[in-house]
Amino acid sequence: MSATLTHGRPVPLPRTLPDAGAYTDSSDPFLFRRFRTWWLLIALFLMAQGNGILNRQDDRYWSLKRVSHLTQSSPVYLLLTVTLWLMCASLIFGHLRPALQMMVRQRVVLAFAVLALISTLWSQDPNLTFRKATLLFLTFLFAWFFATYYSPADQMRILIAAGVVVALASCAMAILLPQYGIASTGEWKGVFGQKNRLGLGIFFLFSALPFCSLSSYRKRISLALQALLPVGLILLSQSRTSLIMALVLVAIRIIGPLIARARRDQLPFMWYSVVSGTLFVGLAISLGSSLLLTTLGRDATLSGRTEHWPLLLSFAFRHLWLGYGYEAFWTGTGDSLTVIRSVGALMRGADSGYMDTMLQFGLTGIGLLLVLLLLRIRDFARLLRRPTVPLIAYWYLGVILATFVGSYTEILFLTSNGIITFIFVIACAGLTRLQQPEAWVRS
């Protein structure tokens, strides 16, 4: 937040730019002694598991009727959703103004919420679109509150603590109730509705771990031990996308500070090296994709994903500019039913964040994603002009870039009422907020 916490109340930070070594590192020493923090952790747990805690993962439980029912509000889902947002409302109450100010600054992110609500006008299922769009806006608002109320250091501490709660609950679910915590094919899913959701949820909640300060040998050992839990769960979930996204985070953690420490006259060469290296790696991956995918346990079609995309693209072209409306394509009826029959398998998503965005918002949505990415890269590039770059900035950038990479094979953008969208918006707001003078204090 734009303040430290003293006896539970924000205290404004000095509005001066510091010397080299200055960096946003204010933290509340009593953070986990406050009722508000534990209330928040419960809310984050409910948001993370996404009503998947009692979902079986057995193929014989799936039917076209169930796919259609996923778009309807069951009593349990409605109860959990109402409970979650009553808790969130109690947390935001009294601190709404800073969140709204951040909302105004995050115009491109806000544009997605507005577009989702407006898409009710042309949606195939207006009632569903309105409900989901409302939840999406509330997720954005809660993220803006979190990004402005808590300091970056406390954001990291809270999300890692929430990750520990979710991870331990997932372990308990898999061990004590394997019919719910383990998929029929053997992958762990924990308290999530699907094994990839476990891997991705754990990745996002623990994404701050590589960017924690390593000021002492003891702290390095502590962080290494903490990393065993999320890495173990990601491996047990067998979520390859989560592993690739973790590699992106590690690359940002290693390469980012090297670029920041380079002298200004060296920066063009550093950027050239990074871009050239990225293109080289991309070319190598494309030429050796079969070997790479085999190593990761995937075939060249990414488990059949790429075979479906041309068919889905033909439907996206039918609503080229504005799409079918937010969450209005995968209803198990209409065009989605045609896709399911053509594929010969039940589908609840495009298995690609970009394709799913195209189906929901058309080229308008893809254009907004591109603008969003460019603006956040611009925000980070501006930080390179400072005497020092806060370590937290690399975390924010890493989350954003990893989300764009992972969205190639997973639906990560704009999921209503989800922890992934929540943390992604926090990262976007964090980079924006680091442009403000009050975000910089002496460490």
SULWOPE-V870429 format. One line per field, one symbol per residue. psi: psi as a letter, one per 20 degrees, with the letter a starting at -180 (. if undefined). A space follows every 50 residues. Layout:
psi = ???
//
This chain:
psi = rkqrpokjppppqplqpraqiqqokpqoikgjiphhghgghgghghhgil kjhkpqmphiiprhhhghihiqoqhgggghgggghhgghhghpikhghgh hhghhmhgghhggghgghihhjqhnhggggghhghgghggghghgghhgq qgghgggghhghggggghhgggghghmhhhiprhjiqqicjriqhhhggg gggghjhigijqpmirhhhggghghhhhghgghgghikohghgghhhggg gghghghgghiqqhiigghghggggggghgggghghhkhggghghjkqri jlkighhhghghhhhhhhmghiaiqpkjgmijrchhhggghhhjqpqjri kphghhhghgjbhgggghggggghhhhggghhhiirhqpqhhhhgggggg hhghghihiqnhpkppkqhggghghggghghghiiphiiprp.
//
